[in-house]
């Protein structure tokens, strides 16, 4: 397919599945990065079609999609490390600032709303193409790295100093994690099971009533992303992708042929039918049976 990004000079930052036939990647230009020039290339893969590529002049670090019909109500939202964001819908883009000089770490779809989190306990909900509601709670001062919905109707976050907290209608409940490392990603299923990953091979699993650290012998690498796919928990470092076995063992995921991936970082799933794994030099898609290389 034409217009395919060349990873000789470019590196993938992150990515997400828009639908089974569309994947969006946020890409860094190494030359510009070395010159400290803020830049993000937005590369969109569409099955059987040419790549679509555009860019923004800030460092986009995370993206989320509000599902819907193209040109009607589907929205792609990108957030950057200085509080800037871009909303893409209907073939047009809108740029703005969530909060001046307020670094964002992640953006996610939570109970039908696009929400972003960042430094100093920052939590924000998108209310229109240009505005965000500040939901930051003064009781949480740690930097927040990730957010996801909770079946109670609230949401859970993870972050620095072992932070995991449940935000309800009028309260914030901190949940003991047994660690003080940076917890980089968090997921929660419809039954309320929470899995959190973080630095130094940390993986914590349980519910809001009790989170228990899992112990894996010999694993010290930092984990950056966790996903639950077809009943299995997967976790990614920058050099490996693992499947959790019986909460006591990590099984290394191996690849064959042209689909061999050697870099990892972020995982994304779509309706339990597809899982995307992206690293600096690899974007591969898994359907439960086989891996397919996207880039």
DRENNUZA-115301 format. One record per residue (C-alpha): residue in one letter; y, x, z. Coordinates in steps of 0.001 Angstrom, whole numbers, plus 524288, in hexadecimal, padded with zeros to 5 digits. Each point is the difference from the previous one (the first is absolute). Layout:
N
aYXZ
...
! end
This chain:
295
x800008000080000
x80D8F804FA7FC87
x80A4F80449809D1
x7F5D48046A809E4
x8061C8086D80AD8
x7FCD180E797FF28
x7FBBE804FA80D43
x8023D80E2F7FC49
x80DEC7FE69804F3
x7FF007F31D80736
x7F9587FC2980CBA
x7FC527F273804BB
x806327FBCA80CDE
x7F97F7F2CB801BF
x7FB757F4097F8A2
x7FBC67F1E1800DF
x7F82F7F5CE7F8AE
x808BA7F54A7FA72
x7F4787F8A17FA30
x7F2BF803E37FA31
x80681804457F361
x80C608065C8056C
x8025380B718091D
x80D19805D1803E8
x8014B80E56803C6
x80BA6806D480635
x800C480DB57FA7E
x8078C80C45803AB
x8054A80A2F7F692
x7FCE580D158066B
x80B418070F7F946
x80A017F62C804D2
x7F9D27FFDF80D7E
x8015080EC180119
x80E6F7FE677FCF9
x8012F7F54480A68
x803FF7F6227F5A3
x7FC1B7F23A80475
x7F7997F9AD7F58B
x7F45B7F7037FE62
x7F9077FC5F7F38E
x7FA037F27B7FFDB
x7F404800507F73F
x7F9107F33E7FCFA
x7F227800117FAAD
x7FB787F3C67F8E3
x7F2077FF0D7FB73
x7FF2E802527F158
x80EAF8017A7FE46
x809D380B1C7FFB6
x805868050080CCB
x80D567FAED80403
x808BC80A02806AB
x80D3C7FF24806B1
x806AA8071E80B31
x809167FF0080BB7
x808D680A9280576
x7FA678006B80DB2
x7F30E8040C805FA
x7F7A87F3C57FFFA
x7F55B8011B80A48
x7F9667F2B080005
x7FEA27F3B57F7D6
x7FB737F20C801F4
x7FE4C7F45B7F71F
x802A77F1A280254
x7F5A47F99C7F75F
x803E97F59E7F65E
x801E67FD2D7F1B6
x8067C80ADE7F7FD
x80E0E7FCA27FCF5
x7FFEC7F4E0809CE
x7FDC18040680E1D
x7F85F80CBA80014
x807A280AEF806A3
x7FD7980E928011F
x807958066980B0C
x8019080EB6801BD
x805FD8064580C0E
x8055080DB780190
x8015D80A5680A5E
x80E9D7FD8E801D2
x7FFAA7F14280185
x801D47FC8B7F1B9
x7F7807F6187F8F5
x7FD977FA767F27C
x7FB6B7F22C7FD03
x7F9DA7FE147F29B
x7FD757F2647FA95
x801917F8A27F356
x8020F80C887F853
x80BFE803D0807F8
x80289808A180BBB
x808D87FE9080BCB
x8034B80BA48089E
x805A67FFE780D9B
x7FF6B805A880DA3
x7F79F7FA8C80AF8
x8079B807C580A0F
x808D380BB47FD79
x7F99880D1F802C1
x7F44F7F92A8060D
x7F3BE806777FAD3
x7F51D7F6B47FC33
x7F1A480378800F4
x7F9247F41C7FA43
x801A17F2997FA11
x7F5817F57280015
x7FD8E7F1B57FD34
x7FE8E7F95480D4B
x7FD2C7F16D800E3
x8070D7FD5C7F33A
x80BCC808A3802EA
x8035B80DBF7FB9F
x8020E8085280C2C
x8044480E238019A
x7FEE18092F80B9D
x805E080D2A8033A
x80684808C3809E8
x804187FC3880DD5
x7F7A47F3C480040
x806047FA787F3B3
x7FA167F3307FB32
x8063D7F8467F4E8
x7FC597F3917F894
x804D97FDB77F227
x8071F7F2EE7FF29
x8055F800C37F218
x800AE8099D7F4C6
x80B2A80702806D2
x7FF087FD3880E98
x7F70D8037B80B4E
x7FEFD7FA3A80DA9
x7FFC480A2780ADF
x7F48D7FD0A80924
x800C280CDF80765
x7FC9A7FE6780E6B
x806CC80932809A2
x7F35A80119807D0
x7FA04807E77F4E8
x8074A80CC87FDD9
x7F560807DA7F941
x800118021A7F15D
x7F7517F5E07F972
x7F70B804487F4FB
x7F8C47F39A7FBFA
x7FFA67F1338016E
x7F66B7F5107FD0C
x7FE237F1BB80340
x7F8457FAEE80BA2
x7F8A67F2F37FFBF
x808157FB2F80B97
x80B4A7FEAF7F654
x806B980C31804E4
x7FE6380DED7FB63
x7FB6180D2280507
x8061C80D5A7FDFE
x7FBC380E0D8021F
x807F280C438016F
x803AC80BF0807DB
x7FB1E8034F80DAE
x7F3B57F7E77FDF1
x807BD7F3947FDDE
x7F9207F33F7FCF7
x8074E7F36E80328
x7FE487F1877FD50
x80C6B7F8777FCAF
x7FF2C7F1748030E
x809DC7F4FF7FF7B
x807F9804D380B73
x7F93180BE68057F
x7FAF280D807FCE3
x7F32B8043D8062B
x7FC7E80E5C80004
x7F17E802C17FEA6
x7F9E180C088062D
x7F9FB809017F5CB
x7FB5280B728082F
x807B5809B47F7E6
x80DE1805117FE3E
x7FEEE804EC7F1FA
x807487F9E57F499
x7F85B7F4227FB65
x802CB7FF947F17A
x7F9B27F3547FB60
x7FAF37F3268056F
x7F8057F49D7FAB5
x7FBD77F310805F9
x7F6717F60A7FA75
x7FFCD7F13180120
x7F791800C880C41
x809BF808BB806E9
x7F89880CD27FF01
x8099880B557FF89
x7FD5380D957FA99
x80A2380AD280157
x7FFC380DF37FADA
x8085480BD9802C5
x8016880E7780268
x7F4EA80933803F3
x7F5107F7687FB10
x8041F7F47C80863
x7FA027F2BC7FD53
x801A17F4B28098F
x7F9027F2DB7FED3
x7FFDB7F32680767
x808CF7F465802A9
x80CC37FD9C80710
x7F7CE7FE9F80C5F
x7FA0080D8F7FEBD
x8017980B447F66F
x7F5CC80AB1800EB
x8015A80DBB7FA23
x7F45F803C47F782
x7FA9680DBD80133
x7FBC9807D47F410
x7FA8E80D938026F
x806F680ACF7F8A1
x80A857F7537F9E0
x80DCB805078028B
x807387FD2F7F347
x80B237F62D80011
x7FCDD7F2647FAFB
x80A8B7F91B7F805
x7FA587F30C7FBBA
x7F57C7F67680428
x7FA3F7F4427F8DB
x7F5337F613801E1
x7F8CA7FD1A7F35E
x7F4157F7587FE5A
x7FCFA800EA80E78
x8014980ED5800ED
x80B1380812805D4
x8053680B597F7E2
x8099080A6D8045D
x8071C80A717F816
x8055880D79802ED
x806B8807F97F567
x7F344806C37FC45
x7F5477F5F780252
x7FC577F1AA80040
x7F6677FB4380A50
x7F85B7F3C48035A
x7FE167FCC880E5C
x7F1A17FEB1803BE
x7FC737F97A80D00
x80D018042E80618
x7FA1980D6D80279
x7FED1806977F2C1
x808C5802337F452
x7F8FC8000B7F2EF
x806D7808297F59D
x802197F8547F375
x7FB94807C97F426
x803847FE377F1BD
x7F92E802D67F341
x803A58037D7F201
x80DD77FDD07FB26
x8031F7F79180BCF
x7FF9980B628099F
x80BD67FF47808F9
x8046080BB280825
x80CAD7FAF7805ED
x801D97F44A808E8
x80A7A7F9CC8086D
x801BD7F1417FEB5
x7F6797F49B7FEEA
x802ED7F2427FB44
x7F71E7F43E7FE30
x800C07F38C7F80D
x7F9017F38C8047F
x7F42B8080280457
x7FC838022F7F1AE
x806F980CE47FD41
x8041680BFC807CE
x809C5809FA7FB0F
x8001780E0C804CE
x80B8B808A97FC93
x802F180E4A802AC
x80965809B87FA0E
x7F785801D87F3E6
x7F7167F4207FFE4
x8008F7F13C7FF02
x7F26C7F9EB7FFCA
x7FB837F1ED80134
x7F36C7FB4B80695
x7F9917F2BC7FDAB
x7F516801BB809F7
x7F6C0805FE7F60D
x8073D80A477F826
x80CB2807A37FFA5
x809597FF777F46D
x80AAF80A027FDC9
x80D987FA4C7FE11
x8074780D087FFD7
! end
